[in-house]
Amino acid sequence: MVGVFRRSLSFPNKNPNRPSQKPPISHHIRSISLPCRSHPLISQIKDEINDLTIWASISKSHLQTSTNLSHGLTLLKDTHETLRDILQLPQTRESFRSNPTWVEKLLEDFLRFVEAYGMFQTSILALKEEHSSAQMATRKRDESKVVVYLKAKKKMAKEMEKLVSGVRCVTQQHQQYGMLQQVPVSLASNIEDNELGRVIADVMSVTVSVSVALFNGIAMSFSSRRLSTWTQMIKLCRKGRRVNKEHEGIEEFQEQESLGNLKKKGDEEVRSLLKRMRDLEGCICGIETVSDKVFRALINSRVALLNTLTLTQ
């Protein structure tokens, strides 16, 4: 009798030295990773602050122009837009929760900036109107109205000097409270908080620098006390004082000396003068537009800061 054998398949034995392959685990494996040192917005605003710092340094050693000034104001507007986004982060609210007093001081500083730029907008709007009247008076060779225009510019110079003093108080207060050199201890509970505090202090510092360049530039351009002669600059050099270019005003704004004696000027000279005044009008409009954007960005930053303070209470 022949036995019945079933066909079977055989597989080679597994290599005992080879580790066994286990099926993939279905549950989630928690990964261990180091936290990011700073938010991407912090890195972005640091770059913007650095650009503004370089701009301010160059502006002090070169004669200011309306184009360069508008560029600095645009950089400042971008910086405050980034700051507004940072202030809206949950991490920022958590950082501010332990230091409402510091936030209150920041709100006061932002209010000072907002008021300064609001007053500047009012002044430059009035300047535009006076400048338009002066162009008509120049065409008619009406020196009486031109004199009114020159007086208005000197008045604006005094107003700008007050704005310079106002915004510089922000830096002085920061130094008084130690906010510019070091962050309050209660805020700097960790690396992120310390970094955030220093970034905000730097933003306040560059805001002061650009604002002073704007207000002081117009004040020096329209003031009768500006360094308008080589004799004055030589005297300063002999005394060992460095002649700072920022004290010479804005290049395009310095044409008031040529508005006198209109009746004695020839037709060609008057046409040339009117062309310079039209160019100046374009510069005034350009600065007005970009400074208005800074004004709105400052308002938005302060609103974001105010909302942050409200949510932390």
Secondary structure, DSSP 8 states (H G I E B T S, - for coil): ---------------TTS--------S---------SS-HHHHHHHHHHHHHHHHHHHHHHS-B-HHHHHHHHHHHHHHHHHHHHHHTSHHHHHHHTT-HHHHHHHHHHHHHHHHHHHHHHHHHHHHHHHHHHHHHHHHTT-HHHHHHHHHHHHHHHHHHHHHHHHHHHHHHHHHHHTTTTS--TTT-SSHHHHHHHHHHHHHHHHHHHHHHHHHHHHHHHH-TTS--SHHHHHHHHHTT----GGGG-BGGG--GGGGS-GGGS-HHHHHHHHHHHHHHHHHHHHHHHHHHHHHHHHHHHHHHHHHHHHHH-
